[in-house]
């Protein structure tokens, strides 16, 4: 089973940018949907964005126009470019693969912490 490891989080001021990376231990070519989720303290884990094998993407309303998801099947990588960050984007971000963004393979990893200061 493909293992996913997230990285790229950190502390950034509001209005700044970060690029999260998700490295897969094996090929993601056959994984239809790759997704980013996030969980803020005391809140449920929410879907942030997903990308299909055909390149179709969708985003949570709260991040539309600010975040961009991409995938590089040749490198077995998935990225989340986050611009114009807001304090409410503070969360642990997780990468997952699945048949869809809601039908997931495997389990949750450790994620990567994003903290946006005001």
NORJOVEN-V313529 format. One record per pair of residues at least 24 apart in sequence whose ideal C-beta (glycine too) atoms are under 7 Angstrom apart, sorted by the first residue. I is the first residue (numbers start at 0). GAP is how many residues later the second one is. Records with the same first field share a line. If there is no record, write none. Layout:
I=GAP, GAP
//
This chain:
0=104, 105
1=24, 26, 95
3=91, 92, 93, 105
4=104
5=87, 88, 89, 103, 105, 106
6=105
7=104
8=84, 103, 104, 105
10=104, 106
11=73, 104
12=104
13=71, 72, 73, 102, 103, 104
14=69, 70
15=69
16=65, 66, 68
17=64, 67, 96
18=60, 62
19=59, 60, 62, 73, 92
20=56, 58
21=55, 56, 73
22=53, 54
23=52
25=50
26=49
27=43, 45, 48, 69
28=44
30=66
31=67
32=64, 65, 66, 67, 68
33=37, 44, 61, 63
34=61, 63, 66
35=33, 44, 57, 59
36=57, 59
37=53, 54, 55
38=52, 53
39=50, 51
46=54
48=31
49=51
84=31
85=30
86=29, 30, 31
88=25, 27
89=24, 25, 26
//
